[in-house]
Amino acid sequence: MAGHSKWANIQHRKGRQDAKRGKIFTRLIKEVTVAAKMGGGDPGANPRLRLAIDKAKAESMPKDNIENAIKRGTGQLDGVNYEEVRYEGYGPGGAAVIVDCLTDNKTRTVADVRHAFAKNGGNMGTDGSVAFQFKHCGQIILAPGASEDAVMEVALEAGAEDVIPNEDGSIEVITAPYDDLTHVKESLEKAGFTVAMAETVMKPLNETEVTGDDAVKFQKLLDMLEGLDDVQEVYTSAILPD
């Protein structure tokens, strides 16, 4: 079945991120640091770190910044000790929201996230209250114009789980997280395809269409959450109007 407008969503998110370039650098540095801390500083043996470095390079982050972040993660340089925390809840209209954070102060972070939900008509839930509605997986998006049959041949041969054509002409490739994601991404690029996005995500198993005033409030909730310093990623089952 054709999916929703993934390409438009990516472009919309990228537009918001471009307006907050300094914040994007901060988030990428945190991700590189934590990836190196958890899996070591060799990107060849640490697929999470390899993905984080690829994302940093895609945003034109200087090489020194990346190398220093790796050194902080492996303990070669002093740095802040970040913890991974996840918050879950529901936005206006009943769609699920997952908020992944890297923080050095969980008390501050939970207060900020709870305030964002409360201010915009949402409700925070307990751990696991919505996570079961999502699948942890690798997601690759190819821009409109690629041949679905050609993408499918390369992706499935490389170990992808699924290939999904979207209504807007973009193609979504689903993989297992990390190792399979990096292998499939590299295989597609070697075959000449341009990868617009390759990330490990929480993909909603079912989507909820949110309209009217609820959609306006929901977008404000997402914007407020994404604007918090400790928030790395926000995932939702909501489908909002373009």
ABEGO torsion letter per residue (X at the ends): XBBBBAAAAAAAAAAAAAAAAAAAAAAAAAAAAAAAAAAEABAAABAAAAAAAAAAAAAGBBAAAAAAAAAAAAGABBBBBBBBBBBBBBBBGGBBBBBBBBBABAAAAAAAAAAAAAAAGBBBBBBGAAAAABBBBBBBBBBBGBBAAAAAAAAAAAGBABBBBBAAGBBBBBBBBGAAAAAAAAAAAAAGBBBABBBBBBBBABBBBBBEAAAAAAAAAAAAAAABAABABBBBABBBBX
